[in-house]
Amino acid sequence: MPIVTKDMDSAFQTAGASPGLEVWCIENQRLVPVSKSSHGKFHTGSAYLVLNAAFPKIGPPQYDIHYWLGNEAKKVDSSLASDKALELDAALGSCSVQYREIQGQESQKFLSYFKPCFIPVEGVFTSKQGNLNGEYQVSLYTCKGDYVVHVKEVPFLRSSLNHEDVFILDTALKIFLFSGCNSTIQERAKALEVVQYIKENKHGGKCEVATIEDGKFVGDSDVGEFWSLFGGYAPIPRELPSVQESEAPIVKLFWINLQGKLCETGNNAFSKEMLETDKCYMLDCDSEIFVWMRRQTLLTERRTATKTIEDFVRNEGRSNKTHLTFLSEGLESTIFRSYFTNWPKTLEPRLYDEGKEKVAAIFKHQGYDVKELPEEDNEPSIDCSGTLRVWRLDGDELSLLLVAELTKFYSGDCYIVQYTFPGNGRDETLFYAWLGSRCVMEDKTAVIFHMSTMADSVRTNPVMAQIHEGKEPAQFFSILQRLIVFKGGNSSGYRKFIEEKGIVDETYNENLVALFQVQGTSPDNMQAIQVDHVSTSLNSSYCYILQTKASIYTWIGSLSSSRDHNLLDRMVELLNPTWLPVSVREGNEPDIFWDALGGKAEYPKAKEIQGFIDDPHLFALKITRGDFKVKEIFNYTQDDLVTEDVLLLDCQREIYVWVGLHSVVKSKQEALNLGLKFLEMDILVEGLSLNIPIYIVTEGHEPPFFTRFFSWDHSKENIVGNSFERKLAILKGKSNNLEGRNRTPLKANSRDSTPNGHRSISVFSNGRGRSSSPVPSGAGSDLRQSGDRLLSTSPPLAKKLFEGSPTHGSDEKTMPQSCSPATELSSSAETASFTQKDRNVNGENSAIYPYERLRVVSANPVTGIDLTKREVYLSNEEFREKFGMPKPAFYKLPKWKQNKMKMSLDLF
């Protein structure tokens, strides 16, 4: 609850008590609440205060305070709005982040509160209701922005139009949308949302809508009507593009003393230790200024610091585009922390505990009996009764595991898990590449390529994921139900590695000492992980199985639960039903137990607490002229999944790369690389491991474990066209459904055409060109039922890789269990010598470009080429220089080795 004192404004007595948006306006030197119907309609002659409260499932409440200043607002009102923002922050326990918003320069976060649009209106706010009579006022608006829209009313004149922006002309009977020829499809689509808003709120949903394309003069009556409102058509002058060379700003840190004086303490290189907790600081980043204060800073000191910063911005002649952000100790934003070299990347437990107490207090105030905040929901978001197949990688081949071996993995190996499950009216397929913690790099690269090829052979456009041992998502365990991870490995790559390095082989042997940590949530979700057989591997929060030459011990940690004890008994039976273990409770271990672990030593004895997990964040990934840019989308909805985009949902423990059908990314491998690039950007995902799971999701094939993060409307999946065409169809009530239309699936590894120039074709064993059942029928199938799910060791669905490759009889071929669609990549079809028809791949019939222009990250990238085969456009001489071999020799290599070499040269 807010902390209200006698000096606080009474308007703050219940502020922030529930999630959502609250808005106030300064009227006659006092704060007046603004009704929800007026949210987003701010008057240019007034100043407003906006509070957004969010209560995450886990962690402290999050408060954002914005004070918005209209261009015509009085100075006294602007100052009062700034002061009230500080009061509101104090009422919330100094646990908010505050922002100054200037009309026309609003932040993306601020505008996201008022979707679909925020429209400033002329005049001054009044809380008195008035009647509006007279003629309908014709208005012309300009719309800018791909994700949130900056709407600005401009003079109703032909000279207001240009070729760069999208305009809305609102008349009494019809709304016109004019799209400048240089505007983007997404800008036009977002402007249609504004049209819809105006139609519903100003016309009661009863008016016509017309779309006008820049440069279109004839053939449409709406075009003539539009230009007649401007007095007839006249050419719109073209503006010369302005070239601005921006230099990297010098970032400076200032200390703000009690008299409001700024004292510079350093520039460009900062550490967290420079922020003394008894002072206030200003971090000047040119276009953005941060003010940092300790949480115990008095309200009078905060007012002094705020006035100092606002005077500094004004006296320095800074642009209105300069954003001011006010931060309290412990609530620093990721961008602010990125300027400091050694900032801790975990939330302080103190702040986390305080947040939990505040959330509990709020629920109690609302009448709930709160004993303890609910833990994170562990229920799987996927149907776990589907069909499971598992392959293990060995060199260049995949071996399909037998049922008895499906859930026994080795840390030195890599595996592919294929899971087919009932989806929304259709069967869905999910592929995992599981990378053991001790596997070699060559195996990692190969298994990702094999998985991509297998995913490419499934017409349902499956989800693909890369996961690492120790970072598996919860649903992976739910799918496998029972998993045992042994030390060591059986792959030739792992064996060769330990032999070359002289490393002792730790591969599990039932006759040697082994220690297993048991974990899980239920009998259908339990794991045994082999750990080092030393005392320091123990943890009081878990149960363990110790295997020695003479005996089997079960060790029960003092902080483990009865559920853990039940899983322990079940896991012993799963490992070896003949074992008769000796049960040992923590603190009562015999000497022989410690002797088997090399002696007694200290180990963790405190209760393991799950770390703070923030709510998911959505980012747009942009690749323009070789630059990789990331832009956060605030308060996201399903409508923000734009078909021209590649978006990334960051859930901290896992990330999802969503690929729109009209995006520039055409392969799952390319999408996976974008996810890896994102994880490397510490500024946005600080503290995240590079080994967290990465899912690749294609538009129209979103699985339930992805859609759970949205209020999902499945009917929107069936609308075709680009984002503008889709929005226009909805606006006019003419939805274009997918029935009878073909959607181009996202290729798993960009093999629309194969290295020998022929199109790749997927052929399925049922002879109908698609898989109608998660369990393929046919001779040799070995299906066994486990609970409510099917475990399959039947051969995978075959795939004809190249039209010209040998088929040995029929296109509907069935492969042996040691083969897979991926394995065929090392077949004679791939390693055949080059002939005359391969000259195009050899570069003889392709345009030649220098290496620096062909790189993925290039200052002057080549356009109009096949981005999946950049190496083809190298000259023969430069190709040999970079790859160390001629082109024919390169294309004889297995595909995964080609891709690895291309990645090392930044050509993939």
N, C-alpha and C positions, 0 to 999 in steps of 0.2 A: 504494500500500500504506500502511497505517497507520504512523505514526511512533511506535514504542514505545520508551519509556525505562524505566529501572529503577523509577521511581515510578508508572508506568502499571499499571492493572489488567491481568492476563494475559488476561482475557476479551476484551480489545480487540485481540489480536494479529492476528486475521483479519477484524475488523469492517469492513464496507463494501467487501470485496474483490469482491463480486458483487452484482448488483441484487436488490432485494427487501427483505423485512422481517426484522428480528432483534429479539428481545424478551428482556430479562433482568428478574429480580425480586430485590429485596433480601431475603435470608434469613440470619438470624444474622450481620448486619453484613457480609455479603459478597454479591457479585453472582453469581446463578445463572441459567444459560440456561433459557428456557421453551420447551418443545416446541411445534411448529406446531399440534398438536391442541388446545393450551390457549390459543392466540392468541384474544383477544376474550373470554376468561373470566377477568377480573381479579378478585382478591379484595379486598374492601373494607377489609380490615385490613392491606394491604400496599402497597408502593410499587414501581413498575415503571419500566424504561427501555426506550424503543422507538427503533430506528434504521430509517429508510426510505432506501434508496440507489437512485438512478435514474441511468442512463447514457444521456443523449440521443444521437441519431445524430450531432448536431453540437454542440460546446460542451463545457464542463467537467462532471464528475459533479456531481450534486445530492444533498446529504445533509440530511435533516431529523431532528432528535433531539427526542423528547418524553419528559418525565418525568411519570408519572401518579401522583397521590397519592390513595389511597382515603380515604374520610371517616373511617375508623377506624384509619388507619395511625399508627404511633408517630412522634413528632416526630423522633427520631433517624434513623429510616428515611427519612423525607421529606427531611431535610437531606442524608443520604448519597446519595439519588437525584439531588438537585440537583448535588451535587459530582461524581458519576460522569458526569453529562451533560457537565460541563465537561472532564473527563478524556477522554471519548470524542471531544469536539470537537477537543481538542489532538492526539489520536492521528490524527485525520483531517486534520491540518494547518490547523486553525482555519478550515475551509471549510464549516461547517454552519450551519444556523439552528436554534435551540433554542426549545422551547415548554414552558411549564408547563401541565399538564392537571389539573384538579380534578374528582373524581368528580361526575357529574351536570351538569357545565358544559364538557364536552369540546368541542374545536373541530371544525368540519366536516371539516377535513383529517385529523385524528386518527381520527375515526369512519370515514372512507372507507377506511382500511386494513383494516377488519374487516367488510366487507360480507359477508353481508346485515345483520349486527347485532353489536353490542357489548353484552354482558350482564354487569354486575358481579355477583359471587356473594358471599354472606356468608362470613366467616371469614378465615383467614390462609393465604397460599400455603405449600405444603410440597413439596419436590422428591421426597419419599418417596411411593411408590405405596401406596394403601390400597384396601381393599374396601368398597364401599357396599352394605349390605344393608338389609332392612326394607321398610316400605310405601312406595309411590310418594308423594312429597310433592307435594300440589296447590299450584300457584303461580299468582298473578295478576300480570300485567305490564301496564304502561301503555306505549304506543308513541307517540312524537311525532316529526314530521319528514317532509318531502316527498321528500328526496333521500338523506339518511342518517338512520338511526333512532336516537333516544334511547330505550333500553329501560330501564325501572326496575321492579324488583319492589316491589309495594305489598301492604299487608295484605289477606288473603283475606276481605274484608268488603264488604257491599253499599254501605256508605258510601264506599268507595274509588272507585266508579263515578261518572262525570259525563257530561254531554252534549257535552263539547268534544273528548275524546280517544278513541283506539281502545285496547281492552283485549284481552288474550289470557289465557284461563283454561285452564291446562294440567292435565288430569286423567289418570289412568292409562290410560283407554281412548279418550278423545276430547279434541280441542283445540277450544275455542270462541273465535271472534273476535267481540267485541262492538263495534259501531261507534256512537259517540255521534252524535246527529243533527246536530251542528254540525261534525263532523270532515269533512275534505275527501276527495275520491275518491282523491287521491294518497296521503294518509296511510293510508287503508284498504288500498291496493294495496301500500304498503311494509310494512305490518303483516303482510300475507299472506306476504311473503318471510321474516319472522321465524317465522311459523307453519310454513312449509316447513322452516326450519332446525331448529326444535324437533322437528318430526316425524322428521326424518332422524337427528338427533344424540341425542335422548333416547328415541325410540320405535322406532328401527331402521327407520323408514319404514312402520311397521304401526300405524296408528291412524286413527280417523275425524276428519274436520274439519267443523265446523258454523259457519255464519255467522249472527249474530244482529243484527237491526237495532233500534236504539233506538226505542221506541214501538210495536214490533210484539208483540202479546200472544197472538194466536190463529192457528190454521191451520198450525202447524208444531210437531211434537213436540220438535224441538231447543230451541225457545223455552221450553217448559215444563220440560224437563230442565235447561236453563241456570239458570232462576230457582229451581228446587228446590234447587240446590246452595248457594244463598244463603238458604235457608229460606223461599222463596216470594217472589212479586213484591211490590214496594213502589215507589211513585213516586220517581224520582231528583230531588232538589231542584235548581232552576235557580239558577245563580250570577249575580248582577248583574254586568254588565261593568264593569270598573274603567277609569276614564278617567285616563290619565296624561299630563300635559302636560310634555314633556321640553324643556328648554332646551339650546341648543347649548353643549357644554362648552368651557371655556377650556383650550386646549392649552398646556402649559408645557414648557420645555426646561431640564434641570438638568445641571450638571457634577458628576461623582462624583469626589471627590479620593481620594488614597491612604489616608486615614484613614476613608473610608466616609461622608463628609459630603456632603450634597446642597446645591449652590449654584445658585440659579436664574439663568439667563442670558438669558431672554426668554420672551415668550408670544405665541401666535397668528400671528406673522409671523417666518418663519425662512428662512435661506439656507444652502446647503451649506457656505459658508465658515465658518459658526459652529461646525462640527464640526472641532476641532483634532485632528490625527492622533495626538497624544501623550496624549489624554485619553479617558475613558469618559463617556457621556452617558445620561440617561434622558429619554425623550419621554413625558410623561404626557398621554394622550388620554382620561382618565377610565375608560371601560370597557375600554380596552386600553393597556398600557404597553410601550413598546419600550426596549430597552437596546442602545446602540450602542458597539462597541469596535473599536479598530484591530486589524488582523490580527496585529500583533507584540505585543499585550498579553500580559504574562506570566500564567501560570496562577494565581499568587497574587493578582494584581490582579483577574482575572476573578472569583475566589472572593469577594473583598472587595465587588466591585460587585454580584454576585448576592445576597449576604447583605444588603447595604444595601437593595436593591429589595424583597426579600421582607419585611424588617422594616418598610419604608415602607408596604407594602400592609397589613400586619397592624396597625401602629400608627395608620394613618389610618382604620381600620375599613372598608376597601374590601370590596365584595361578593366572594363566591367567583366571581362571573361575570366578574371582571376577569382578562383574559388577559395573560400575560407572554410576550413574544417577545424573544429575545436574538439580535442581529445582529452580524456582523463586517463590517468595512470592505470594500466591493466586493460584498457579498451582500445589500444592502438590498432589502426587498420593495417592490413598487409602492405599497402603501398608505403605508408609511413615507416613501418619496420624495415622495409627493403633498403632504406637509406643508411641503415646502421649495420655494421659488419658482423656483429656477434650477438644479434638479438635471439633470445631463447625461442624455440619453435614449438613450445607446448604451453597450454594455458596453466596459470598458477592455480594449484588446488584450492587456495584460499578463495579466489574469485569464483571458482566453480561451486564450492560449498555455499558461499553467500548467495549465489544465484538460485541454487536449489531451495534454500530457505525462503527466499523471496517468492518463488513460484508457489511453494507450499502455503505461505502466508496468504497469498492471493486466493488460492482455492478455499482455504478455511474461511476467509472473509465472505466468500460467495456461498457458504453453507455446506461445504463438503467436509466429510470426516477424513482428514488426510493423515494416514499413518506413515506412509512412505511414498515417495514419487514412483510412478510405474517404471519398470525397467524397459529396455528396448524390446520391441516385438520381434520374437525369434521365429514366428511362423513363416514357413517358406512361401514365396510368392509364385510358386510354380507347381504344377501337378506332378507329384513324385511317383506316379504309377505308370510312367512311360517305358520305353524300350532303351536299353543301355548297351553300348558296344565300346570296347576299349582296345586300342592298339599300342604296342610298345615299339619305339624306334630302335633299330640296330643298324648302324651304318646308314646306307641309303634305302633300307627296306623297313616296312612296317609289318609287325606280326600281330594278328588278331588273337587276343587272350581268350583262354577257355573260361567257362563260367566260374570255376573254382579259383581262378587267378585274377578275376576282374577287379577286386578291391585290394590287391596287394601290390604296392608301388615301391620302388627303390629310389633313394635320393640321388643316385648317380645317373638315373635314366630320365628319359622324356616320354610322355604318353599323350595320346589323343583320345579324348572321350567324346563319343557321339551319343546324344540323348534326344530321342524323339518323343514328344508329349502332346496331349490334346490341347489345342489353343482355342482361339475365338472362332469356332465354326470350322476349324481346319487343323490338321496336324502341323506342329512346328518342330523345327530341329535346332539344336544347340550344340556347337562344337567347342570343346575346351582343349587347349594345349597346356598340359601340366609340365612345368619345368622343375626338375629336382634341384635341390640346393647345391648338389655337388656335380651336376651335369656339365659337360664341356660346351664351349661356345658353338662348335660345329654342329652339335646335336640340337642346340636351341634354334639355330638358324634353319636347320633342315626340317625340324618338326613343325615350325611355323609355316614353312612353305607347303609341306605335305597337308597340313590342316586346311590351308587356303585352297589347295587343289580339290580336296575332298568336299569342302563347302561349295566349291564351284560346280560340283556334279549334282547338287541337290537343287531342284528347280524352285523350292519354296523360299529361296533366299534366306538361309539360316543365319542366326546370330553366331558370331565367332568371338572367342575370348582367349586371352593369354593370361595364365595364372602361374604364380610361383609357389613352391613349397613354403609353408609357413605363413602365406598371405592369402590362402584360399578363401573365397567368399562363402558365407554360411549356406547358400543354396547348393553349392558344389557338394558339401558334405551331406545335405539333404537328399541329393540325387543319388549319390553312391551309397548312402545309408550307413554302411560300415566300411571303414578304411584303415588299413595297416600300412605304415610307411617304414620300411626297413632301411638300415644304413647300406652303403655301397651301391653297386650296380652291376648289370649284366651286359650292357651295350659294349660294342667293340670300341667305341670312342672313349668311354670311361676307362676300360681296361688298358687301352693304349696309353692314356694320360697318366695313370698311377704307375705304370711300368716305366715310362720315360722319366717321371719325376722321382721315382724311387719311394713312392708313398705306400705305406702298409695298407693292404686291402682290408677294409672294414665290412665287407659284404656279410650280411647276416648268416650265421651258421647256428643251427639248433643245438650244436654240441658245445658252443662257446658262451661266455657270459654276455648277457644282453639286458638292457634296462628300457622299459617302455613306459611312457607317460600316457595315461588314459584320460580322455576328455570327451565332451559331447553334451547333448541336451536330452536325449531319449534313446531307447533301444534302436530306433530307426535313424539315429544321427549320432554315431559314436566313432571315435578314432583312437588308435594306439600308435604313438610316434616313438620310434626308437631314438634314444638320446645317448649321450656319452655315459658309460657305466662308471660314473664317479659320484660322490656324495653331493657335490655342488649342483648336480642336475635336478636334485629333489626340490620340491616346493610344497609348503604346507597346504596350499589350496587344491592340490591334486592327489590322485591315487596313482600308484605305479605297480608294474609287474617286473620282478627281478628274476631272470633266468640264470641259474648257475649250472655247473656240470652235475651237481649232486641234488639240487632242490629247486623248487619254484616258490618265490615269496610274493605275496601281495602286500604292498605298503600303503597304509591309509593315512593321509595327511590330516592333521588336527582340525584344519579349517574346511575340509571337504564335507559334502552333504550326503544324505542318504541316497539321493539320486546318483551321485558319483559312485557310491558303494555298489549299487545295483549294476551300473555300467561296467564296473571292474569285474564282477563275477561273470557277466556275459562275454566280456572281451577275453577272459582267460579261456572260456570254452571255445571261442572262435579261433584263438591262436592254436590251441591244442586241446581237444576234448578229453585227452587221457591224463592231463596234468592234475595233480592233487596239491594245490598250493598251500603254503603255510601263511596264515594271515598275521600281519605285524602292524600294530598301531604305532603312530609316531610317538617316540619317547620310550618305547618298550622293545627296541630292536636288540637282538642278540649280537654278540661280537662277530659271529660268522657272517651276519648280514653286512656289517661294515667292512669286514675283510674282503668280501666279494666286490665292494666298491672302492677298494684301495685305501680304506681308512675313513674315519669319521671327519667331516669338515663342515664349515658353516654353509648354510643354504638359505634361500628366502623363506621367511616365516610369517610375513605380514599378509593380510588378505589382499588378493589381487583385485584392484578396482578398475572397471572399464573406463578408459579415458573419455574426455569430452569430445563429442562428435557434433559438429555444426550441421545445420540443415543443408541440403544440397544446393549447389550454385550452378547456374547455367551460363555457358560462355559460347560466343560465336568465334569460330576459327577462320581467319581470313588469310588467304595467300594472294598477294598482289605484287607483281614484278619481283618475285623472289623473296619478298618480305613475309614473315610469319607474324601475324598480329592476333591478339586475343582481346575480346571485348565482352564484359560481363553484361548479362541481361537480368535486370532486377524484377522481382515479383512476376516471375515467368508463368506462362500458361501453355497449354497445348498449341494455341495459335502462334506462339513464338517459334515453333518448329517449322521454319520456312523452307520450302522445297528447294530453293536455290542455295541453301546454306549447308555447312558442316558445323554441327553444334556439339558441345561437350558438356555432359552433366557430371559435375564433380561431387561425389558422395563421400569423399575423403578416404573411405576404406576401399572404394572401387570407383572407376570412372567409366562412362558410357560415351562412345563417339557415335553420334547420330548423323547419318548421311542422307541428305535430301536427294530425290531422284533427278533434280535439275542442277545439282551442284557440280563443281569442276572435278571433284574426286570421283574416280570411276573404278576404284578397286578397294577391296577390304584391306589389302596390304598397305596401300597408301594411307587409308584411314587409321590403321594401327600405328604407322609412323608418326602421324599427327598427334595421336594420343601420347606417344613417347616424348615428342617434342614439348608438349604441354607440361608433362611431369618434370621436365628439365628446367622449366621456368619458375625458379624459386619465388619470384615476386608474387606469383598468383597462388601457388600451391605449396607454400613453405611447409616444411616438415613432412611432406608426403614421401613415402618410399617410392623409388622407381620400380619396385616389384609389386605394386598393388595391381589387382586385376584390371584389365582393359577389355571392355566389351565393344564390339562393332555391331551397330544396329542400323538396319536399312529402313527408310521411310516405307510405310505400308506393311511392314513385317515386325512391328514393335511387340516384344514379348510382355507378359504381365509383370515381370519383375522390373521392367522399365516404365510401363504406363502407370505403375502405382505411385510414381512421383508427381503425377498430374491428375487433374479431374478429367479423365479421358472420355472422349466421345468417339466411339468406333465408327459412327456414320461419316465422320470427316475423312476416314481413310479411303473412302471410295470416290472421292472427287478428284478429277484429273485436271491437267493444265498447270501452267505456272501459277505463282502465288496471286498475281493480279487477276488472271482468268478465273481462278477458284473463288476469290472474294467477290468478283463481279457476278458470277453465277449465283452465289448465295444471296447477294443483295437483290438480284432480280428474280429470285425464286426459281432459277433454272440450274439445278445441280447436275453436273456431268458425272454420272456414275461410271465405275470401272467395268461394269459387266459388258462383255463383248469387246473390250479393248485390251490391248497387251501393254503391260508395263515392263520396261527394260530393267532386268534385275541387276544389282550391283555385282560385278564379277569379283570373285574372291581374290584373284591375283592378276588382274588386268590382262587376261589372255583372250581378248576378243578375237585376236588372230595369233596364231602360233608362230614360233621362230622361223618356220619355213614358209610363212606367208599364207597359210590356209586357215580357214575358220575352224574354231574348236566346237565340237558337237557333243552334247551330253546324251547318252543312250542308257535307258534304264531297263532293268531285267524284266519288268512286266510288259515290255514291248509297247507301252502306250505313251512314252515320252515324259511321264511324270510319276512320282511315287504316290500311290493312293493309300498306302498302308505303312505304318511305322515298322512292321515286321514283314520283310519280303519273303515270299514263298519260294519254294524250289528245293531241289535235291540237295542234300548236304546240310540242311538247316539243323541247328541244335538249339532248340528253345527250351528254357526251363523257367518255371515260375517261382518267384521269391516274394511272398506276401501278395501285394496287388500289382506287382510290376513284372515285366518280362526282361530276362537277360538273354541276349542273343550272341551266338558265336557264328552266325551265318556269314558267308562272304559278303563284302560290301557291294553296293550297286556299281556295276561296271561303267566305264566311261571311255568312249572312243576319242582319243586325244587329237589325232590328226586325220583328216580325210584321206590323205595319201599313205597312211601308215598301215603296216600289215595287220589284218584282222583275224587271220587264221580261221576263216570260215564265216562266222556270223558276227553282225554288229552286237548281238545280244550275248556277248561272251561273259563267262563267269570265271573269276580269278581264284587262285588258291588262297588259303588263309594267310600266307606270308606275303601276299600282295595287297595293293590298294590302288585306287586311282592315282595317288601320288607316286607310287612306286614305278608306274609306267614311264615316269619322266626320265628314268635312267635306261629305258629300253632302246632297242635298235632304232625306233622311230625318231628318238631324239639325237642319238649319236651317229646317225647316218651321215655319210660324207656329203658335202655341199655340191650341188649341181647347178646347171644354168638357171633353173627356176628360183634358186636361192639368192640370186645376185642382188635383189632388193634389200634383203637383210644384211648382205655383205657390204652394203653401203654404196654399191656401184650405181644404183638408180636413185639414190637419195640426195637431197641437198646437203652440202657440207657446211658445218658451223664450227667455230672454235670451242674448245672445252669450257672456257670461262663463261660463255653464253649458254651452254647446255646444262650447267650445274643447277641443282634444285634451288639453291640460294644464290642468285646471280643479280648483279646490279643492272644488267641489261639483258634480260632473258629473251630467248627466241620464242616466238609465238607461232601457232599453226602447225605444231609438230605433234607426234605421238609421244606424250609425256612418259609413257611406260617403256619406251625404247629410245631413250636419249642417246645411248651409245652408238646407235645406228648412224647418227648424223656426224660422227667424228670422221675425220679423214683416216685413211689406213695407217698413215705414218703416226698421227697423234694417238690413234687407238692402240697401236703397238707400244708406244711410249708410256701410256697410262696403265694399260692392262698387262704389259709384259708378254703379249702373245698376239698373233693375228686374229682377225675376226672369226674365220672358220674354226680355229682351235677353241676359241671362247665359247662358241655355240655348241660345241660338243660336250661341254661340261654339264653336269646336272643343274637344273634350274635354280635350286637353292644356292649353289655355289656361284652361279652367275649373279644372282641378286645380292649375295654377300659382297662380291667384288664391286658391284655397282654402288652399293650403299657406302662402302669405304671411300669411293671416289665422288660421293655426293651426286650420283646420277640416278638415284632411286629413292 
